Structure formats: structure tokens, C-alpha cells
Amino acid sequence: MRIFRCSHVIYCALLLACASASFSAQHGGKVASRPLDPAAAPNVPVLDEAKALQLSQSVLNRPVGDFTLLDRSEKPVRLADYRGKPLLVSFIYTGCFEVCPTTTRNLQKAVTQTVAVIGTDRFNVVSIGFNQPFDSPAAMKAFAKQNGIVFPNWEFLSPAPAIVDDLTKSFGFSYAPTPAGFDHIVQVTLVDANGVIYRQIYGEALIVEQLVKPLKELVTGAPVSQTDAIADLLDRVRILCSVYDPKTGQYRVSYGIVFEIAGFLTFLIFIVWYLAKELRLRNRKNPGV
């Protein structure tokens, strides 16, 4: 028990050291997918981006409903089954020939590098087909294969037509049918381990920084494993101290942060030693106090 408590103290110290080297990235991109140019087709209904963003942001910090969908093997899957780990959710339709494949491939690239930093066992990804009944399990399976998605923590799900409206509203996802497909918001929703929406990530050109930073926040802030606490804590420190290298476009462990941690721990140990020494001297001079 003392070792476990000590591990928590060291972990908090490491979090403080790494916090000084943390960073944030801002990224602006295309928020809505428009298969038809509104100027070329003025009579075609289009998505109101302002209202779509308002709905998307309104679901932040709200729990996701426990919907049941079908996976690529036509087996029922409850969204509640994904609780316990962060979850990335994207909405697609398999009849899309440009934005959805592009967004999925960009998400794949970001997930590939995120897995390298965090690991496949730390989070899950699901892509949900909202164009029912056409986005069937067979269609979703073909879409995943066509886009080369092979991650064990990434599933493609098909909801029943009757729950699509409630499901999409639960995630703040908006779409409007057009003669050329769907006008829809382009977003990836990050759900925390308790099933609460933590962040919305927008745009086609998804980059790894947009995923890793919030996932690191969720992973390092989750309860520590009771069975292998030391290994879990060390892995979280490795994750937290991974930094993005814009030259390579990849994450790496920053040795500068490692040296900062070493210096911080040395300073912390010195302070504890000094206080203990002063306390012993005081007790010797005033044994009755």
C-alpha cells in the first residue's frame, strides 16, 4: 500500500514537470461536407453551418445514449460496451465518394500515430453509417476494407433506421439530404471513459495533434490500474511526455522533458531530505516538545 501511495506522489510530481512542456495546437478546416455547390444549385437544401456547430457544441459534457447497433458481422453492439476507455466516433455514409473516404483516411493516419504514442489498448474508434438502410453491415465492411482500416480497436457500426435521428442528435451530428448525397458536418466526437462527450474535432484535414492531446488528457487522468500500478504509471508518464515533432509529423518522447523530470525529482528529494533533517535536529534540541 505504501508503494502504491508513493507511486501516486511520484506520478503527480511527473505530471507537474511535464505540464511545463505541454502545448496546444489550433486547427481550422472545412466544417461541412457539401456535395453540391450552393451557388450552382440554389434551390437544393443545404446544411446551416452555424446551427450545425451550435448543435454540435451543445452536447459537450453530456452522456451518450446507450444505443444498440450492428457491427460488420451483424452482431449487436451496445455503445455502453465501449465505456472504460476513451472512444472516437465518426459518422459516414458509404455512398460518399469524396469527403467520407478522405476523412476516414485522414482519421486513419492520425489514429496510426496515436496508436504509436498511446497504444491500441488505451482507446477505441467507431465509424457509424447514418444513411440507412443503405449503410448495412455488409456495406460498412466493404467501406472499411476499401479504405484499408485494419485496427483491432476500430469498428464500423450500422444503426437501425428508427434510431438514426436520436443517435445523431446524441452526438450533435447534423446532416441534410441532397440530390448528390448528404450535406453534413465533418466532425469526430471524443467520448470519455464514462460515456460523456469530451470534445468535438472538426474538419477533413484531421491531424494527429488534434487526437493525441485530448486523448492524453483522458488517458493520464483515468484511474490507475490496481493490478499493475507501477507499470501503468510509467506508461502514462511516457504518454504524457511524448511531444509532436512538426519536422517529421510524428510524436516522440522528449528527452528534454526526461531531464526536467530528473531535475524536478532531485529537487523534490532534496527538499524532503532537508525537512526531515531539520525536524530531527529540532526534536533533539527540544526532546520534551
N, C-alpha and C positions, 0 to 999 in steps of 0.2 A: 504493500500500500504506500510506503514511504517513497519507493522508487517511482511509482505511478504519479504521486503528487509532485515529486521533484521533476519528473518529465514535463508536467504541465507548466511548472515555473520556467524551465528552460525554454519550452515552446513559446511561452508568452514573451520571453526575452528575445527570442529569434524573430518573432513577429514584429517587435518594435524595431529591431535592427533592419529588417527587410523593408519596413514601411518607409524608411528614409530614402530608399532607392526605387520606390514604386512610381509608376507613371500612368497616364491616361491618354487615350487616343480618340480623336473626334473624326468621324467619317460621314460624309454626306453622299447619298446616292439616289438612284431612282426609287421612289417610294411606291409607285403604282405601275402595274403592267397594263399597257394599252395596246391590244392587238389591232385597233383601228385608230387612225389619226382623227381626233375630234373635228379638226378643221376640214378634213376631207369628207367626213360623214357627220354633219351637224345634227341630224335627226336621230342618231343612234344614242341610246342611253350610255352615259359614262359614269364612272365612279367619282364621287365628290371626295377629293383627297383630304380636304380639311375635316370633313365629317368622319372619314375613314381613320385618320390619325387620332381624332378625338375619341372614337370608339376604342381604338387600339390601346390608347393610354389609359382609358377609363377602367380597364380590367387589371391594371397593375395592383399587386398586393391582394388580389382576390383568389380564392381557391378554384381550381378547375373541377368541373363536374365529373362524376365517376361514370363516364360513358363506356360502353362496350362496343368494340369494333372487331373486324376480322383481319387476321394477318394474311400473308401471301399464301399460306397453306389452308386458308379458310377456317382457321381455328379462332375462337373468340378470345379477345384480349381486353382486359379492363385497364383503363388508364391508371386506376389506383394501383395496379400491379407494378407500375414504374416508380412508385414512391419509395423513398430511401436513398435515391440518388438524383442529382440534377437531370433534367430532361430538356432536350432541344426539340421543338415542334415546328414543322413547316407544312404549309398547305399547298398542294399542287393539283393540277388536273392533267391526266395522261394524254389528252388530245392537244396539249400545248406543244408547239414545235420550236419555240424560241426562248421565252422567259423562264418557264419552269425547268427545262433541261439546263439552261445556263445557270440559274440559281442553284439547282441541285449539284451541278459540277463544282461551282464555287464553294458551296457548303461542304462538299466532299474534300476539296483541297484544304479548307480551314479545319475540318474535322481530322484530317490526316495529321496535320501539325499539332493539333490539340491533343490527339492521342499520344504523340511523341512526348508531350510535356506532362500530361495528366494520366494517361493510360486508358484503355478501353473499359476497365472495371470501375471507373470513377463516375461515369455519366452515360446516358443513353440518348438516342436520337430516333425520332419517328417522323415520317412523311405521311400525311393524310390526304387521300384523294377526295375532294369535295364535290366533284361532278358525278353525282350518282343518278342512275345505276351504272354509268359507263366506266367509272373508276373501280372496277371489280377487283377482287384479289388477283385474278389472272392478269388483268391489265397493269396492276401495280407491280406484280412480279416481273412482267416484261419491261416496264419502265425502269425498275431497279437494275435489271440485267443490262439494258441498253446503255445506262449511264455508269455502269461499272461499280455499283455500290456493293461491297462485299464485307463491310464491317460487321462483326458479330453483335455489336451494340446498336445497330441501326436497323429499324424495322419499317415496313411500308404497310399502312393500315387502310381499310375501307369501312366507312360507317354506313349504317342503313340509311336510306333516303329520308326516313321520318325524323332522324335526329340531326341531320346536317345543319339546319338553321340554329338549333340550340348549341350544337358543338362549336360552330364557327363563332357565334356570339360569345361563348365562354372564353375563347381565346382572343377576342377582339379582332377577328379576321373579317374583312368586308370584300364582297365581290358583286359584280353586276354582269348578267349575260349580254353578249353582243352577237351579231351575225358571224363574227370571226372567232368567237370563243368567249373568254371572260376578261373583263376589266377588273383587276383585283389588286389589293395592297400586297406589296412584296415585303414580307417580314418573316423572321424566325423568332419564335417565342421561347424564352428560357424560363423553365419552371423549376422551383427549388425542390429539395428532397421531401418537403411536406405537401407538395402538390399546389403550391401558391405561385402565381405568376410573378417572376422576379424582374424581368426585363424584356423589352421588345427591341429587336435588332432589325434595321431597315436597309433595303437596297439590294440590287442584284450583285454588285461587286463586293461580296462578303469577304472580309479579310480575317486572318487568324487572330489579330489583336482584339477584334470585336467579340470573339468567343472566349479566348483564354482568360482575359481579365475578369469578367464576371464569374466564369466557372471557377477560377482560382479563389475568388471571394467565397463562393459557396462551398467548395471542397475543403478549404483550410478552416472554414468556420463551422464545419459539421462536427457532431460528437465524435470523440476519439474511440477507436476500436478498443474493447475491453480485453480481447484475447491476445493481441499483439501490439500493445500500445506504443512501445519504443519504435518499432519498425514503421508504424503508421505515422507517428510524429515526425520521424526523419524524412519520410516520403513527402509529407506535407511541406516541410521546410524546403526540400528540393523543388517542389512545385512552386512555392511562393517566391523562391529566389531565381526562378527562370525568367529571363528578360528577352524581349524581342530585339533582334538584330535587323535593322532596316536594310543593311547591305546584302544579307543573304535571304531575307524574308522568312527567317526561321527563329525559333526560340532556342536559347542555350542557357546553361547555368552560369551565372555571373560570378567569376572568382573574386571580383572586387567586393561583391556582397559577402562572399565567404570570409574575406579578410575583415570586413566590417563586423561580421558576426563574431569572429575570433577576438577582435579588439574589444567589442562590447562585452563578451563573456569574461574576458580577462579583467576588464574594469569592474564588472559585477562581482567577480570572485574576490577581487582586492577589497572592495567596499565591505563585503560580508566578513572577510578576514579581519579588517581593521576594526569594525564594530564589535566583533567577538572579542578581539584583543582588549579594546577599551573597556568592555564590560567585565572581563576577568580582572583587569587592574583595579577597577572601581570596587569590585567585590572583595579584593584582597585588602584594600585600604579601609574599607568600611564593612567588615565582616558581619556586623550586627544589624546593618541596614537592610 
